[in-house]
């Protein structure tokens, strides 16, 4: 849901993406990044090596629909280890996008580590960076407490949506130095969801 919502919001601003160098963090199968490539962005999909095959298949399937200057490629990136290849990739990026990047304590820790490197490195690590977008789906058993399923087989209920403003992930982003604003474009009504938010991380050097 978070990926689809970020995608439909991004599609409402096609001029924003044309010719831009975009790095998608935690791409999975690459839905958001490939949509941006179709809008004319030069996209590098990144994730752990285990996602490389799925992302490559998505790139192959979407390729005929991507017209210049848009393009898409995949690069392995471990948020907990910002190596020389990762630094070179970040140095070239105009926009970072992350759709539903954290789902557990481990992924949250590693994403915050990368965020601190980006914000702390500022214009040295990301000299061309103009924007950083994060789409987050609140989870009642992770970032907003107070919910537990009645049994292991039970489907999660949609309750306590008024607790989203107490999201612990958002608070940890802020603790890491991020100033957070809402992404200006609202989703179409059919994609609106009380548990999904799209944030813009404001860059301190801009």
Steps between C-alpha positions, in 0.01 A plus 500: 500500500778748586676430170184553298417819684849648449487393138167669425611819677826505304314446172307822564830692465655362179720804440668445836655172389606548138877482472547468877736244652291301750610232746225279642595363840361156577341451159369145540364423153551863397144629463568865592836531329375351174201732499739795539715364217191502278458866596850571369720456807837326494433250778725267695300241691684388813445227753671201658645237262207263558273744312724531195331227297148634558605858425681392183188317381291812561749716310491258206119497495470878528783586261283541187294766681800713603590772252813720508615676706350249742690184587519246780771280647560307823780532754543311826499732801520402866385795715718384786814512283534817293802385300682674216244385240214626714671835551552542126133421441381747763734766365323488164142506632260791457219324690484210746172311533410229749160332504423303814869467587457365853288215627697383803758617751793379288393677181419812703847501658674463164285762327567750779872427463481593131289807573756624752778447244308699237402786731832503682701484179295783356634655185813282517319166476202618289605826328224480236217385728183709464239279665449198725154339503383228737167317484419322825222260589432511873490161665327448830737223604807707411486879499168579668435281802180383655400221265549127514313245293263278703661190351794413279267436206300823538526769235620839632217740568493861380466674835666785688568701184484811720825376658704552182624834629681307775698292250829395659671474159422864429636599842820306434542671163479831682744383768742416218486863386223486240253783463183348357228658291203351317546432129290771339298287256201319647421150367188428296210409726514132406860481626454696822560291810501607866814295569716634214689828496745651250770722649759733359828500693619860495868526421690723746744631238231623259 
